[in-house]
Each structure stands twice: as C-alpha cells, then as structure tokens.
Amino acid sequence: MFRVFTSLALAVTLSACSDAGPGNADSGGAGQTEYVLAFSWHPAFCETAPRKPECRDADEGRGRFSLHGLWPQPGSNIYCGVSAAEMETDKSGNWRALDVPRIAEPVWQKLRAVMPGTRSSLHKHEWIKHGTCYGDGDIDTYYAHSVKLMDWINASSLTYLFDANLGRRVTGKDIRDAFQRDFGRGTGDRLRISCKRDADSDRQMIVEITLGLAGDINAATSLAPLVEASPETDPGCPDGIVDPPGFQ
C-alpha cells in the first residue's frame, strides 16, 4: 500500500512550486534574465511517487540530486509559441504524446544521467512548458545549459552534505552553509527548500530545492555569479530528513 503524504505549512509541494520564482526581497541584476533551477533529492521524490518508471530501481539516485527543470522567469513565462493542442496534451499529463524536437545524442546521454524523469517523458513536459521560453535557444541549448548547472550542483558541498547524512535530519542552515562554502557568502539565501511529510512514519523529508539564478548561463564559468545576481527568496521548509535510497 502506498503512503499518503501531506505538506507542512512552510513546505512547498512539487506541484505547487513548479513555477514558483524567487521572492522579491532584493532585485536581481539590472537587465539580467532570471531563472529558477529546480532539483529533487531523488530517493525522497520516489517515496512520493513510487509508481514512476524512474523509481523502479530503489537504489537509483544515490548521492546526487536530479534535474526537475530550468524555468525562465517570471513564472507566467510559459508555453511560448506552443499550440493550444500541445498545451492541452501537456496539461493532461500525457507527456509521451508531446511532439518535441529530437535531442542530439551527446546532450541526451548527459541529460538522462541527471534527469531520471526522462523515463516518464519529463524532458518533453519541461521543454514544452518552460524550454520554449528559453531565449532564442533550441532544445539542445536548453538542456546542455541545464546539465551544466546540475553538474555544478552535484559536484558541490551541498551534495556531499546530503550524501553524508542519509537517514538523518539536516536544517535549512546546514543546507545554506554548505552551499555558501562553494558559492560565496549570501548565496544560500537564494535557495528555497521543499519538504513532504510521510503520514505513516511521520518523517518530514526534504524533497526538492529551488535556486534563483540571473545572467548569461552560456557564458558562465561558475555557478556563483549567476546565484549572486539573483533575488533572495524565502527559505521554505526549516528542516527535514535526507531520505536514503530504497523505499522506507
């Protein structure tokens, strides 16, 4: 029997946060394009969606975050040049039926490694809804840039913090401190943490993190300036368990 999850008041569920942008505490860099990068802790995501094809291997996702999406801001900037029929198909959840351009093989192989949701055609949904609004870039550019960002995340102290604390509680301060060790003081204030509670075990799990970015992703040689140029956001969930691989 599958578990039933409820959100805390401060937690943002995956569906609710899917288009949420950074808060407006500070303004971003003048004239710079803003984005939100959303990435999930894959074991926790699978606890909430055990029937997903990408969750059939219970040990998949050990020690890394998985790409949810890269969203041009503001959050209303969606479905650019997409037909009404394709929008309806996307909103119905029939993502496999979406007609999207073929992704070049080198990009596709890297994307599959950081986005297990490709098995559920998440990449089609993300392109139709968000990627079509990604400047003048094509689908290869959009996903090459998404992979680039995720490589920086997965090589960071933030990933090490999660991997070193499987099954244990970490706080928002722990997460922000780890992020700032690599990317600079104050960059942790651009992170929003989302949690879900397992009603059966009463475990509050950290499921997803969203990160504000601003600037030229193509030209960037580090994540730090993209984060520093973005607005601060509310911190979201104050603490939670780092779910280990396998269903708990």
PyMOL commands that set and color helices and strands:
alter all, ss='L'
color gray80, all
select helices_A, chain A and resi 14-17+42-48+53-55+84-91+95-97+105-114+116-120+122-129+131-133+139-154+157-164+172-183+187-190+224-228
alter helices_A, ss='H'
color red, helices_A
select strands_A, chain A and resi 5-6+34-41+65-72+169-171+191-198+203-214+239-241
alter strands_A, ss='S'
color yellow, strands_A
deselect
rebuild
show_as cartoon
